[in-house]
Amino acid sequence: MSKSRLPLYLGLTAAGAGGYYLYKSGGDVDGAAQRAKADAEKARAKLPGTNEPAAKGEEIGARATAKLDEIVDSAHAKAKDANSRFGEGAKESLEKIERIRQDTAKQMGTTVDKLDRKVEEKAAEAKKSITSWFGGK
């Protein structure tokens, strides 16, 4: 009859970790818990992908916004130039460009909000899994 030794090993690991943090904090239980949480945060920060999505999302959003602004400015300049040359027809084009810019900005904002929500959800999941290791809820 073979019995699994996994619970034994997990228990020994937990006891060893608890003893380590108690020793490092001089026997202070609260200090040990704070030290363990600090170490868990450091370890989480080193995990690949924990902070990268937020930074990458912000970077992509900033680049896209800058490119969009550049395109809109270029279109405005061309429309104003056409307006001075061709009059009323160019004014309609300028209004159409402005409507397109507003629609694009609205869609861009929606996309960035979706990305931000997804990043927040993933960060919450990661935090939840790490805090559960140390008895958090």
PEMODA-V821289 format. One record per helix or strand of 2 or more residues. SS is the DSSP state (~ for helix, > for strand). FROM is the first residue (numbers start at 1). LEN is the number of residues. Records with the same first field share a line. If there is no record, write none. Layout:
BEGIN
SS: FROM-LEN  FROM-LEN
END
This chain:
BEGIN
~: 6-19  29-18  52-35  88-46
END
